[in-house]
């Protein structure tokens, strides 16, 4: 993770990458997006035109502005930014949501464009890594805001839906991801200094706050949550999701083709691209396969990666590579390996052996490993930033920061995950189901923490739900003293950290307190940590922490909010993947 943590010591020179050419930014896309966004708010709205310079325009907010901004966490900035935008004084609350999106998109585009001009400046490796990551994250945020904005746009005269039109769940997810992106960007620079950092800090000024205001205004206009339950997804009655077919493996309403795709043996799968190190496939490397895959595809492209150990640099499925399915020959047979850590002068974001951002990704029957070892601290094996991501029957193996569930909606089923410190971390809305989660032997006197969830804003629909899983220790951990290597269920990386364990087996290696402080009293009254009907020698809750934000969940209604059907299901995306899942709670 970025700046942070007990149990961690950074190398003298923080984090970074190699110098190299930056991705070329599409100025045409900026030119096209901004006028379109402005026109969607009102015919007279011109981005960048500020009414505050006109002395005749009163600065007193209207009732609609005051009411809308009262929902935000930063009402002062909310009022000022809206007053600075033309048309706001005559806008109703719904129009103000549009305006908020419009002005935030403008600021993000402006920050991306101006930041790109710094690429030619001299930067050492840690600074270059933070800068490159920030540009990628800014670009992803522009995309998320653009999709969100278009979903709010009024229908055109021909009454056809916009191709990017989406549900309110989608919009909250994309805004939550954009806010996470800005947080990750800022964290990357936290321990650095110099002119480039100062310029980036200036260019990123108020971006997180503006996105937070967008999220507050929008979620406040659509949300209808259970009273007293800190969950940001709307209720859905998903009884059908709990009905399974005769095989007991898949929901009954899943199409035959979708079920078949995930159950077909590798040998009969119709792969579009075959990766084989010995030259018997379409390509020899995974990097070639990613390059060969189509961009923005609506059809699932199947990439079969034959057995072997693949250690390639900078393996990343970018945002434009959508709807890819990587299929291996099984756990431990098809292995994607890497050894980067923050000791290589890169940010945690850039240590991943494999990283995915393209929506609709499926990873099946593979192993992802980072072999850097515990002494090299943050070293990610798999980073997932993709929306509607599914990881099925995979191993994810590392030590500190093994699995980075960075953002958007994700589902892990029948996976084995190994690590030590904060080894499942990030700010996705993610459910782990029927997985085995192994704590490993850490360095001497180091505490194991399974989760470090970094929800920063109470309006984000994010969190980690661990449902019907097994919380275990590896044999080497079992042979060590629990006093020298205690294991905890998690600790709060950010203020509104949210994690639940439900109906899972918890081994005796887990400390009776269950949870660990991040730093003294930080976040203890704002986090949401819950346990529901867990069992096993470590599942007893009698000696658990007594923090205001911790709760033993006794209400089935409350627990149901963190199931697949209600926490990440939205828009029926998961059934179409063909991955088996339990929609609700076990009986």
Buried (B, 14 or more C-beta within 10 A) or exposed (E): BBBBBBBBEBBEBBBBBBBEEBEEBEEEBBEEBBEBBBBBBBEEBBBEEEBEEEEEBEEEBBEBBBBBBEBBBBBEBBBBBBBBBBBBBEBEBEBBBBBBBBBBBBBBBBBBBEBBEBBEEEBBBBBBBBBBBBBBBBBBBBBBBBBBBBBBBEEEEEEEEBEEBBBBBBBBBBBBBBBBBBBBBBBBBBBBEBEBBEBBEEBBEBBBBBBBBBBBBBBBBEBEBEEEBBBBBBBEEBEEBBEBBEEEBBBEEBEEEBBBBBEEEBEEBEBBBBBBBEEEBBBBBBBBBBEBBBEEBEEBBBBBBBBBEBBBEEBBBBBBBBBBBBBBBBBBBBBBBBBBBBBBBBBBBBBBBBBBBBBBBBBBBBBBBBBBBBEBBBBBBBBBBBBBBBBBBBBBBBBBBBBBBBBBBBBBBBBBBBBBBBBBBBBBBBBBBBBBBBBBBBBEEBBBBBBBBBBBBBBBBBBBBBBBBBBBBBEEBBEBEBEEBBBBBBBBBBBBBBBBBBBBBBBBBBBBBBBBBBEEEBBBEBBBBBBBBBEBEBBBBEEBBEBEBBBEBEEEEBBBBBBBBBBBBBEEBBBBBBBBBBBBBEE
